Structure formats: C-alpha cells, structure tokens
Amino acid sequence: MAVLAAAAGGALSAPAAADGETPPGQVRGQVPGQVDFPTHCLPPQEAGLPPADGPTTARITVDNPAPQVGDTVTVTYQVLATPAAAGAELPAGALTVTGRILLAGAQSGEVTVVGDRRDDPVPAGAALPAVTMTGTFTVTAPGETTLAPGGYTLHTSHPMDLDTVCTAAAAPVSGRLTATPLPLANLRSVFLAAASGGPGAKVKVTAAGFPPGAAVTVAGRAGAAETADRVAATADEHGVALAELPVTDKATTAVVAYEGTAWSASQGSGPAAYTVIDATPPPPGTQKITATVEPGALGMTQAGEAVTLGAVPYGDGGAAPGRIGTVTVKDARGGPAGWSLIGKVTDFTGPGGLRIPGGSLSWTPTCAAAAGSPSPCTAGSAGSVGPDGAVLASTPDGPLVGGTFTVDAAVTLRVPPYTPPGAYTAVLTLTLS
C-alpha cells in the first residue's frame, strides 16, 4: 500500500532545488521570500505511523506585486522541504498537493492553491520532492497585503486515495503586494436656470458632484479661456453648490464650475452653454430679423435590460464573457459641452449571500459616431469597472458639439477557482452627464 507517512524526529533530507532556486539549507535571505515554519504532519490511519513535527521550507511569489483594485493576481506556493515522506514507493503521477495562503493587511482571507500531479516516482521512505501550487484571487482593497503560507495536504492516489495533512503554526510573511485604487470618475456637472440673458443678467447656477464642503468657483468661458465673469460658492453636505453668476462679459459662451485655483479635467465640470444677448439697438431705418434654432436634450437608450455571461466550470474558475446591451447616445443640446458615460457595478451576489467583487468585472469599450455628428467619440480604456466607476465612452468639449453615437463593450467576469456553483448577479448602472 502506497501512503504518505510523516517522518518522526524532524525534517528529512531536502529535495533538489528547482531550476533557479537556492537549495533549502542555504542562508535564509539569499532567496527572497523563502521562509521556514513549524509544521505538524498527520499521516492517514492506514499508514500505521505516528505524526511528525518539523520545519517546512516554502516560498510564495505573485505575478503582479503592484496590482490595481479589481485585478486578478496569480500566486505560487512552493514547498521546498517538508517533514512528510513516502511510506511506500509512489509511482509517477500519484502525488498531488493542495494548500492555503493567508492574506492580511489591506485585504484578509485565504487563497486556495493547487499543484499538478508529480510525474516522477518517489522511492519508499524518501523525502518528498519539491512541489508547486498555484491559485488566483481578486484584489479588493488598496494598500499593502501580506501573504503567508498556510497548511497543505499531500494526496496519493496509489493504490487508494489517502491524505497526509500538514498544519502550519505561526508561518512568517513570505510575499507582499501593494494595490492602488481604481481611478475615480469625475461626476462634477453644472446646470443653468437660463441659457441666455442680456449683458449683466444674473443666471442661477447649480453645480453638483463636488466633495461636501468644497470651495467651488463658478466662471464664464469663451472657448477654452475664462472670461471676467466669476463667483465663489461652497458645496453643501450633498456636494451641491448654488450660485448666481452676473454675466457682464459679452464674450461668455459657457459656464463651468471647478475646485482649486483653475479649471482642470479632474476637478471641474463640463461647460454649460450660455448666450449673451446683444441689446444694442439697430441703426435707424433697419430691422433685426431673428431665427431661432432650439436646443434639444442629451439622452440615451439601451438595448435590453439584462446581460447573461458565459458559464465557467467549478474548480477551474476563469473568464465568464459577455456583452452589454448596445447604448445609443443622442446629444442635441447644441452647446460647447461634451459628455461622459460612466459605468458602475455592484458586487455579484450568489447562493447564500456569497459574493464575487464588482472589481472582478472588466470591459473593453467601443464607440462610433454617426455620419454628420460634429463630435468625435472616444471609447473608455479597457480595464476593471468596479463600484467606483469607469468611463465607458465620452466626447470632448468644443465650440459646438453634438451628434448620435453607438456605444458597446465586451465584458469579462473573472471567477475564482472553486467558487460555489450557482447564479451570481450584479447591477451595472450607466450614468450620462
């Protein structure tokens, strides 16, 4: 009977190191992340052998030490030496291993890692060879997360399925990663009570989407330059600032609101169109003839109300692909302000309240402008969507903007291995401003 037995009296002779690795027993620190920790290995009852205690030499590495929230990180857990040994000869392919990696710091929890079957046979009583396990997890929090080795289970399938369970005590940190947060979408906007007025008229302005208590400047604009029209306001607890802007500069064609000393794309709103009506009387013997082109609205429609992603197999996990319902944006305002279409997604909730983080959903957007549209359309960057929002598509500010645009996106949900079977549902919200 081939079993995995625990060798009493401490660790056995160490296995040969993998290519590029320092053999166990060398001075610690020569291989970054290599650690030793006490291990208690309990052989199966069928082996008739006592448990053994001894050090495990291990190393944890990550494929991306500086991910962004929502990224999927692949972790590798190498057991370079273990107190467990083969109680009888193991044929090729009879040994498999599973383990746990413990997360702490910015993100806590466990990662299950799995090793492939060993192809080499193991002689009876020999120290078990080095094994490598891999797994993945989704980054859910910014900051530093530490990774420490946990327990592992050595499984043999010859001549029957038997397990040797090795538990770890006080394992030191073996790996680290530092995650950066997702970039936040700029949802600042400005609305005018009137789109025109005579020189010196006061227009009521509502600026929204600012941090509560922020000092907000409301200013007139002519193209990309500010005019002399300016007033200060303060955002309330809801992030809304109210102001009355006297428009005395005849060059003013739009109004913006922003934080800081000058307007910027990250801390300012898009422009809202405003026209200063020329009150100069016509010369004697002449008449003014006025024709009006009325501005319309900015709006969108979306095909379908639900998105069904592809299925992934239990155990393997992987990418669940799909597409959002096609969005049609129509901008008939006729002013200088472009628009942004922002998407936010909640966590995916499954059976028993189990969750897959919303940051695990990524997309690759596309956007096309219809023929004759004055504005070009720019698709958002491919990447994670997440609960804080990402840009699906946008058009720039300009002297005169507008048009009809078709927006689409391929989406992928990264499902961790061994996610319990069932349907997982989230809500994707699109905001046009």
C-alpha positions in Angstrom: 0.0 0.0 0.0 1.5 3.4 -1.0 0.9 6.0 1.6 2.4 9.3 2.7 4.0 9.0 6.1 5.2 11.6 8.5 8.9 11.2 9.4 9.3 11.4 13.2 12.2 13.4 14.6 12.2 16.4 12.3 12.8 17.2 8.6 14.3 14.7 6.3 16.9 15.4 3.7 15.9 18.3 1.5 14.9 17.7 -2.2 16.9 19.1 -5.0 16.0 22.7 -5.8 14.1 23.7 -8.9 15.9 25.5 -11.6 16.9 28.9 -10.5 16.2 28.2 -6.8 18.7 28.2 -3.9 18.6 24.7 -2.3 17.0 24.6 1.1 19.5 24.9 3.9 21.4 27.8 2.5 21.4 31.1 4.4 17.9 32.5 4.5 17.6 35.7 2.7 19.5 34.6 -0.4 16.2 33.7 -2.0 13.6 36.5 -1.5 10.5 35.3 0.3 11.9 31.9 1.4 10.8 31.1 4.9 10.8 28.2 7.4 7.9 27.5 9.8 6.9 24.7 12.2 4.7 22.0 10.6 2.7 19.1 12.2 2.1 16.4 9.6 -0.6 13.7 10.3 -0.4 10.6 8.2 -3.5 8.6 7.3 -4.6 5.9 9.8 -4.0 3.3 7.1 -0.2 4.0 7.3 0.0 2.9 11.0 2.7 5.6 11.5 2.8 8.3 14.2 2.6 12.0 13.3 5.8 14.1 13.0 6.8 17.6 13.6 9.4 19.5 11.7 10.1 22.6 9.6 8.6 23.3 6.2 10.7 25.4 3.9 8.5 27.4 1.5 8.3 30.4 -0.7 5.3 32.5 -2.0 5.5 34.6 -5.2 3.0 36.7 -7.0 2.8 37.5 -10.7 2.0 41.2 -10.1 3.3 42.9 -6.9 1.7 46.2 -7.8 -1.9 45.5 -9.0 -4.8 47.8 -9.2 -8.0 47.1 -7.2 -10.1 44.7 -9.3 -7.1 42.9 -10.9 -6.7 39.1 -10.6 -3.4 38.1 -9.1 -1.8 34.7 -9.6 0.0 33.3 -6.5 2.6 30.5 -6.4 3.3 28.5 -3.2 6.4 26.4 -3.4 7.0 23.7 -0.7 10.8 23.2 -1.0 11.1 20.8 2.0 8.6 19.1 4.2 8.8 16.7 7.2 6.4 14.3 5.3 8.0 11.3 3.5 6.8 8.4 1.3 5.9 5.4 3.4 6.0 3.2 0.3 7.1 3.7 -3.3 4.9 6.1 -5.2 4.6 5.6 -8.9 4.8 8.5 -11.3 1.8 10.8 -11.2 0.4 9.5 -7.9 1.2 12.6 -5.8 -0.9 15.8 -5.7 -1.0 18.7 -3.3 -3.4 21.5 -2.2 -2.7 24.3 0.2 -3.8 27.6 1.6 -2.2 31.1 1.5 -3.2 33.5 4.3 -3.8 37.2 3.4 -3.5 40.0 5.9 -3.2 43.8 5.9 -5.3 45.8 3.4 -7.1 42.5 2.4 -7.7 39.5 4.5 -8.8 35.9 3.8 -7.4 32.8 2.3 -6.4 31.7 -1.2 -6.7 28.0 -2.2 -3.7 26.8 -4.3 -3.5 23.5 -6.2 -0.5 21.6 -7.6 -0.3 19.4 -10.6 0.4 15.7 -10.4 4.1 14.8 -10.0 5.4 12.9 -13.0 8.5 11.4 -11.2 8.2 8.3 -8.9 9.2 8.6 -5.2 11.1 5.7 -3.6 9.8 4.3 -0.3 11.0 6.3 2.7 12.4 9.1 0.6 11.9 12.7 1.3 9.0 14.1 -0.8 10.2 16.2 -3.8 9.6 19.9 -4.0 6.0 20.7 -5.1 4.5 23.9 -6.6 0.9 25.1 -6.1 -0.8 28.0 -7.8 -4.1 29.9 -7.4 -5.7 33.2 -8.1 -7.5 35.9 -6.1 -9.1 39.3 -6.9 -7.7 42.4 -5.3 -10.5 44.2 -3.4 -8.7 46.8 -1.3 -5.9 49.3 -1.9 -2.8 49.2 0.2 -0.3 46.5 1.3 -1.4 42.9 1.6 0.9 40.3 3.1 0.9 36.6 2.1 1.9 33.8 4.5 2.0 30.1 3.9 -0.8 28.0 5.5 -1.3 24.3 5.8 -1.2 21.9 2.9 -2.4 18.4 2.1 -0.4 15.8 0.3 -2.6 13.3 -1.5 -1.7 10.0 -3.1 -3.9 8.0 -5.4 -2.0 4.7 -5.3 -3.3 2.2 -4.6 -6.1 4.1 -2.9 -6.9 7.8 -2.2 -5.0 8.8 1.0 -4.1 12.2 2.6 -1.3 13.4 4.8 -2.5 16.7 6.3 0.2 19.2 7.4 -0.8 22.1 9.5 1.3 25.2 9.8 1.9 27.2 13.0 3.0 30.8 13.1 4.2 30.9 9.5 6.0 34.2 8.7 5.2 36.5 5.8 6.6 35.2 2.6 5.2 37.6 0.0 3.8 41.1 -0.3 1.8 43.2 -2.8 0.7 46.8 -2.8 -2.5 47.6 -4.6 -3.5 51.0 -6.0 -7.2 52.1 -6.0 -9.2 52.4 -9.2 -9.2 55.9 -10.7 -12.4 57.7 -9.7 -14.7 59.0 -12.5 -15.3 62.8 -12.5 -19.0 63.3 -11.9 -18.9 67.1 -11.5 -21.6 68.9 -13.5 -23.2 72.3 -13.8 -26.7 73.3 -14.7 -28.1 76.8 -15.6 -31.6 78.1 -14.9 -31.5 80.0 -18.2 -29.5 79.5 -21.4 -29.3 83.2 -22.3 -29.7 86.7 -21.0 -28.8 90.3 -21.6 -25.5 91.9 -20.5 -25.3 91.9 -16.7 -28.1 89.4 -16.2 -27.7 87.0 -13.3 -28.0 83.3 -14.1 -28.8 80.8 -11.4 -26.2 78.0 -11.4 -26.4 74.6 -9.8 -23.0 72.8 -9.5 -23.3 69.1 -8.5 -20.9 66.2 -7.8 -18.4 68.1 -5.7 -17.0 66.9 -2.3 -19.1 68.2 0.6 -17.7 71.5 1.9 -15.5 72.1 -1.2 -14.8 75.7 -2.3 -16.3 75.9 -5.8 -15.6 78.6 -8.4 -18.3 79.3 -11.0 -16.9 81.1 -14.0 -17.7 82.2 -17.6 -15.8 80.7 -20.5 -15.2 81.7 -24.1 -13.8 78.6 -25.8 -11.1 77.2 -23.6 -10.4 80.6 -21.9 -12.2 82.0 -18.9 -13.9 85.4 -19.1 -14.1 88.0 -16.4 -17.4 86.6 -15.1 -16.7 84.7 -11.8 -18.4 84.0 -8.4 -17.5 81.7 -5.4 -19.7 79.1 -3.7 -19.5 76.3 -1.2 -20.7 72.7 -1.8 -23.3 71.5 0.8 -23.4 68.1 2.5 -24.7 66.6 -0.7 -21.9 68.0 -2.9 -24.2 70.7 -4.5 -23.2 74.4 -4.7 -25.7 77.1 -5.6 -24.7 80.5 -7.0 -25.9 83.5 -9.0 -23.4 84.4 -11.7 -23.6 88.0 -13.1 -22.7 87.7 -16.8 -21.3 91.0 -18.0 -18.6 89.9 -20.4 -20.2 89.7 -23.9 -17.5 87.1 -24.8 -19.0 84.5 -22.4 -20.4 81.5 -24.3 -20.5 78.9 -21.5 -20.3 78.5 -17.7 -18.1 76.0 -15.8 -17.6 75.1 -12.1 -14.4 73.8 -10.5 -12.3 73.3 -7.4 -8.9 74.8 -6.9 -7.3 77.8 -8.5 -8.1 76.9 -12.1 -10.3 74.5 -14.1 -9.0 71.0 -14.7 -10.5 67.9 -16.3 -10.3 66.0 -13.0 -11.7 68.7 -10.7 -14.0 70.7 -13.0 -17.4 70.3 -14.7 -18.0 70.4 -18.4 -19.3 73.7 -19.8 -23.0 74.6 -19.9 -23.9 76.8 -22.9 -24.9 80.4 -22.3 -25.6 83.2 -24.8 -25.2 86.9 -24.0 -28.0 88.6 -26.0 -26.8 91.8 -27.8 -29.0 94.6 -26.6 -27.6 97.2 -29.0 -30.5 98.8 -31.0 -30.2 98.6 -34.8 -29.3 101.6 -36.8 -32.2 103.9 -38.0 -34.0 102.5 -41.0 -33.0 98.9 -40.3 -34.7 95.9 -38.7 -33.4 92.9 -36.9 -34.6 89.5 -38.2 -34.1 86.7 -35.8 -34.5 82.9 -36.5 -34.1 80.5 -33.6 -32.6 77.0 -33.6 -33.9 75.5 -30.3 -31.5 73.3 -28.4 -32.6 69.8 -27.5 -31.5 67.4 -24.8 -28.8 64.9 -24.0 -30.2 61.4 -23.6 -29.5 57.7 -24.2 -31.3 54.4 -24.8 -30.1 50.9 -24.3 -31.0 47.6 -26.0 -32.2 45.0 -23.5 -32.3 45.0 -19.7 -30.2 42.0 -18.8 -26.8 40.7 -19.7 -26.1 36.9 -19.4 -22.4 36.0 -19.1 -20.9 32.7 -20.2 -20.6 29.8 -17.7 -17.3 28.7 -16.1 -16.5 25.2 -14.7 -16.5 24.6 -11.0 -12.9 24.2 -9.7 -11.2 25.8 -12.7 -12.9 29.2 -12.5 -11.8 31.6 -15.2 -13.3 34.2 -17.5 -17.1 34.5 -18.0 -17.5 36.5 -21.2 -20.4 38.6 -22.4 -21.5 42.0 -23.9 -23.5 44.9 -22.5 -26.7 46.0 -24.3 -25.8 48.5 -27.0 -26.2 52.1 -25.9 -27.3 54.9 -28.2 -26.4 58.4 -27.1 -28.0 61.4 -28.7 -26.6 64.9 -28.0 -28.9 67.6 -29.4 -28.0 70.4 -26.9 -26.0 72.4 -29.4 -23.6 73.8 -26.9 -19.9 73.5 -26.1 -20.1 70.7 -23.5 -19.1 67.2 -24.3 -20.5 64.2 -22.4 -19.2 61.3 -20.4 -20.9 57.9 -20.0 -19.8 56.3 -16.7 -20.4 52.7 -15.6 -20.5 51.3 -12.0 -21.1 47.7 -11.0 -22.1 46.2 -7.6 -20.6 43.0 -6.2 -22.0 39.8 -7.7 -24.2 38.0 -5.2 -24.8 34.3 -5.4 -26.2 31.4 -3.3 -26.2 32.0 0.4 -25.0 35.6 0.0 -21.7 34.6 -1.4 -20.0 37.4 -3.3 -17.6 38.0 -6.2 -16.2 41.6 -6.0 -17.5 44.0 -8.7 -13.9 44.9 -9.4 -13.6 41.4 -11.0 -15.7 42.7 -13.9 -13.7 44.3 -16.7 -14.7 45.6 -20.1 -13.3 46.7 -23.5 -15.5 49.6 -24.7 -16.1 50.7 -28.3 -17.8 53.9 -29.6 -18.8 55.1 -33.0 -20.2 58.5 -34.1 -23.0 58.5 -36.8 -22.3 60.3 -40.1 -22.6 64.1 -39.8 -22.1 64.2 -36.0 -20.0 67.3 -35.1 -18.3 65.5 -32.2 -15.9 62.5 -32.3 -16.5 59.7 -29.8 -13.7 58.2 -27.6 -14.1 54.8 -26.1 -13.1 54.4 -22.5 -10.0 52.4 -21.5 -10.1 48.6 -21.3 -9.9 47.5 -17.6 -11.9 46.9 -14.4 -15.3 48.6 -14.0 -15.7 48.3 -10.2 -18.1 50.0 -7.7 -16.3 53.4 -8.1 -17.0 53.7 -11.8 -15.1 53.7 -15.1 -15.6 55.7 -18.3 -17.4 53.7 -21.0 -17.3 56.5 -23.6 -17.0 60.3 -23.9 -16.9 63.2 -26.3 -14.8 66.3 -25.8 -15.8 69.9 -25.2 -15.7 72.1 -28.3 -17.1 75.3 -29.8 -20.2 73.3 -31.0 -20.8 69.7 -30.1 -23.4 67.1 -30.6 -24.4 64.0 -32.7 -25.6 60.4 -32.4 -23.3 57.8 -31.0 -23.3 54.0 -30.7 -21.6 52.6 -27.6 -20.8 49.0 -26.9 -18.5 46.9 -24.7 -17.3 43.3 -24.3 -17.3 42.4 -20.6 -15.5 39.6 -18.7 -16.0 38.4 -15.1 -13.0 36.7 -13.5 -14.5 33.9 -11.4 -12.1 32.5 -8.8 -11.4 28.7 -8.8 -13.7 26.7 -6.6 -16.4 29.4 -6.5 -19.5 27.5 -5.3 -21.9 26.7 -8.2 -24.9 28.9 -8.8 -26.0 32.1 -10.4 -24.2 35.3 -9.4 -26.0 38.6 -10.1 -24.8 42.2 -10.1 -26.3 45.6 -11.2 -24.5 47.7 -13.8 -25.5 51.3 -13.7 -24.7 53.7 -16.6 -24.8 57.5 -15.9 -24.7 60.0 -18.7 -23.6 63.6 -17.9 
